[in-house]
Amino acid sequence: MEDAKPKWPGYLLFLAGVAALAAVPFWLAYARPFKGPAMLVAILAWVLVYMAYIFVGSSRLKGNRIGPVMKRYRRRLGVAMMAYSFILIGSLSLLRGGHLTGPLLWLVAAAPAIPILGVLVVMGLYLKEEPDEFERMIHVEAMLWGLGAVLGVSTVWGFLANAEVVPNPPLFLVFPLFCVAWGFSQPIIRRRYQ
């Protein structure tokens, strides 16, 4: 059974890759290295690379032993994230055209949030369907760490923005911050029980 546990160097290398890839959208948002369609292609490429890295890397860390509930979760998550990518690209393309007004503008601007809400539903379904109480507890505690990270960063950044020390926080990055903190906390939480 000892051989079944992932080794810490593998976890650290995986988490370093996650951190590096998670920094890319922040860099894209602030540095704006691409303009127009090239930026949309860069966003789509990042989403595909990030998803592939997470799915393949986490499978390897678990020794390719993933139960049916986790497989269903990963499949649903993949569908939701692909929908997010394509809806985001379409929304940004339409918004950059600048010809939308009224309710259509609101609809197109808010459209990328719909698959993100779908991701939240997928997370809830996983917690509901997971028969292993230990796994559920790990994910719930990791979600609390993610929520704590979002609240902490948002609060500090908000006060700094009020003092005009930094720009207003980009709210569209709140959910990715939650996901990064949630993902990073899981191996730390698991380590306590090994």
C-alpha positions as CSV (number, residue, x, y, z in Angstrom):
1,M,0.0,0.0,0.0
2,E,3.0,2.3,0.6
3,D,3.8,2.3,-3.1
4,A,0.4,3.6,-3.9
5,K,1.0,6.9,-2.2
6,P,2.3,9.7,-4.4
7,K,5.8,10.9,-3.6
8,W,6.4,14.5,-2.4
9,P,8.9,15.4,-5.2
10,G,6.2,14.5,-7.8
11,Y,3.6,16.6,-5.9
12,L,6.0,19.6,-5.7
13,L,6.9,19.4,-9.3
14,F,3.2,19.2,-10.3
15,L,2.3,22.1,-8.0
16,A,5.2,24.2,-9.5
17,G,3.7,23.6,-12.9
18,V,0.2,24.5,-11.7
19,A,1.5,27.7,-10.2
20,A,3.4,28.6,-13.4
21,L,0.5,27.9,-15.6
22,A,-1.9,29.7,-13.2
23,A,0.2,32.8,-13.5
24,V,-0.3,33.0,-17.2
25,P,-3.9,34.5,-17.2
26,F,-2.7,37.2,-14.8
27,W,0.2,38.0,-17.1
28,L,-2.2,38.0,-20.1
29,A,-4.6,40.3,-18.3
30,Y,-2.0,42.9,-17.2
31,A,0.8,42.7,-19.7
32,R,-1.5,42.4,-22.7
33,P,1.2,40.9,-24.9
34,F,-1.3,40.1,-27.7
35,K,-3.9,42.2,-29.4
36,G,-7.2,41.2,-31.1
37,P,-7.7,37.7,-32.3
38,A,-4.1,36.7,-31.1
39,M,-5.2,37.3,-27.5
40,L,-8.3,35.1,-27.9
41,V,-6.1,32.3,-29.4
42,A,-3.7,32.8,-26.5
43,I,-6.5,32.4,-23.9
44,L,-7.9,29.3,-25.7
45,A,-4.4,27.8,-25.9
46,W,-3.8,28.5,-22.2
47,V,-7.1,26.8,-21.2
48,L,-6.4,23.7,-23.2
49,V,-2.8,23.4,-21.9
50,Y,-3.9,24.0,-18.3
51,M,-6.7,21.5,-18.5
52,A,-4.5,18.9,-20.1
53,Y,-1.7,19.5,-17.5
54,I,-4.2,19.2,-14.5
55,F,-6.0,16.1,-15.9
56,V,-2.9,14.2,-16.9
57,G,-0.8,15.3,-14.0
58,S,-3.4,14.5,-11.3
59,S,-4.0,11.1,-12.9
60,R,-0.3,10.3,-12.8
61,L,-0.1,11.3,-9.2
62,K,-2.9,9.0,-8.3
63,G,-1.2,6.2,-10.2
64,N,-4.1,6.2,-12.8
65,R,-6.4,4.8,-10.0
66,I,-9.4,7.1,-10.4
67,G,-12.8,5.9,-9.3
68,P,-16.0,6.2,-11.3
69,V,-17.3,9.3,-9.3
70,M,-14.0,11.2,-10.0
71,K,-14.1,10.1,-13.7
72,R,-17.6,11.5,-14.0
73,Y,-16.5,14.7,-12.2
74,R,-13.5,15.2,-14.5
75,R,-15.6,14.6,-17.6
76,R,-18.2,17.1,-16.5
77,L,-15.6,19.6,-15.5
78,G,-13.9,19.2,-18.9
79,V,-17.1,19.9,-20.7
80,A,-17.9,22.9,-18.6
81,M,-14.3,24.3,-19.0
82,M,-14.4,23.8,-22.8
83,A,-17.8,25.5,-22.9
84,Y,-16.3,28.3,-20.9
85,S,-13.3,28.7,-23.3
86,F,-15.5,28.8,-26.4
87,I,-18.1,31.1,-24.8
88,L,-15.4,33.4,-23.5
89,I,-13.7,33.6,-26.9
90,G,-17.1,34.3,-28.6
91,S,-18.0,36.9,-26.0
92,L,-14.7,38.7,-26.2
93,S,-14.9,38.7,-30.0
94,L,-18.4,40.2,-30.0
95,L,-17.6,42.7,-27.4
96,R,-14.5,43.9,-29.3
97,G,-16.7,44.5,-32.3
98,G,-18.3,47.3,-30.3
99,H,-21.7,47.1,-32.1
100,L,-23.7,45.6,-29.3
101,T,-26.1,47.7,-27.1
102,G,-28.9,47.2,-24.6
103,P,-29.9,43.7,-23.4
104,L,-27.8,42.0,-26.0
105,L,-24.7,43.7,-24.7
106,W,-25.5,42.5,-21.2
107,L,-26.2,39.0,-22.3
108,V,-23.0,38.7,-24.3
109,A,-20.9,40.3,-21.5
110,A,-22.3,37.9,-18.9
111,A,-22.3,34.7,-21.0
112,P,-18.9,33.5,-19.9
113,A,-20.2,33.3,-16.3
114,I,-22.8,30.6,-17.2
115,P,-20.2,27.8,-17.6
116,I,-18.4,29.0,-14.5
117,L,-21.7,28.5,-12.6
118,G,-21.8,25.1,-14.3
119,V,-18.4,24.3,-12.7
120,L,-19.9,25.2,-9.3
121,V,-22.7,22.7,-10.0
122,V,-20.2,20.1,-11.1
123,M,-18.3,20.6,-7.8
124,G,-21.5,20.2,-5.8
125,L,-22.5,17.1,-7.7
126,Y,-19.1,15.6,-7.0
127,L,-19.5,16.2,-3.3
128,K,-23.0,14.8,-3.4
129,E,-22.0,11.6,-5.3
130,E,-18.7,10.9,-3.6
131,P,-19.3,7.9,-1.4
132,D,-15.9,8.2,0.4
133,E,-16.4,10.4,3.4
134,F,-12.7,11.0,3.7
135,E,-12.5,12.3,0.1
136,R,-15.5,14.5,0.7
137,M,-13.9,15.9,3.8
138,I,-10.7,16.7,1.9
139,H,-12.5,18.5,-0.8
140,V,-14.7,20.5,1.6
141,E,-11.7,21.6,3.7
142,A,-9.8,22.5,0.5
143,M,-12.8,24.6,-0.7
144,L,-12.7,26.4,2.7
145,W,-9.0,27.2,2.1
146,G,-9.9,28.4,-1.4
147,L,-12.7,30.6,0.0
148,G,-10.3,31.9,2.7
149,A,-7.7,32.8,0.0
150,V,-10.3,34.6,-2.1
151,L,-11.7,36.5,0.9
152,G,-8.2,37.4,2.2
153,V,-6.8,38.6,-1.1
154,S,-10.0,40.5,-2.0
155,T,-10.2,42.2,1.3
156,V,-6.5,43.3,1.3
157,W,-6.6,44.3,-2.4
158,G,-9.9,46.1,-1.8
159,F,-8.5,48.3,1.0
160,L,-5.4,49.0,-1.1
161,A,-7.6,50.0,-4.0
162,N,-9.6,52.3,-1.8
163,A,-6.4,54.1,-0.9
164,E,-5.6,54.2,-4.6
165,V,-2.3,52.3,-4.0
166,V,-3.3,49.6,-6.6
167,P,-5.9,49.4,-9.3
168,N,-9.3,47.9,-8.6
169,P,-9.2,44.1,-8.3
170,P,-10.2,42.3,-11.5
171,L,-13.3,40.4,-10.3
172,F,-13.2,37.8,-13.1
173,L,-10.0,36.4,-11.5
174,V,-11.8,35.6,-8.2
175,F,-12.9,32.2,-9.3
176,P,-9.5,31.2,-10.7
177,L,-7.9,32.3,-7.4
178,F,-10.4,30.1,-5.5
179,C,-9.5,27.1,-7.8
180,V,-5.8,27.6,-7.4
181,A,-6.0,27.8,-3.6
182,W,-8.4,24.8,-3.6
183,G,-6.0,22.8,-5.7
184,F,-2.9,23.7,-3.8
185,S,-4.4,23.0,-0.4
186,Q,-5.5,19.4,-1.2
187,P,-2.1,17.7,-1.0
188,I,-1.3,19.7,2.1
189,I,-4.5,18.5,3.8
190,R,-3.9,14.9,2.6
191,R,-0.4,15.0,4.0
192,R,-1.7,15.5,7.5
193,Y,-3.5,12.2,7.3
194,Q,-0.7,10.0,5.9
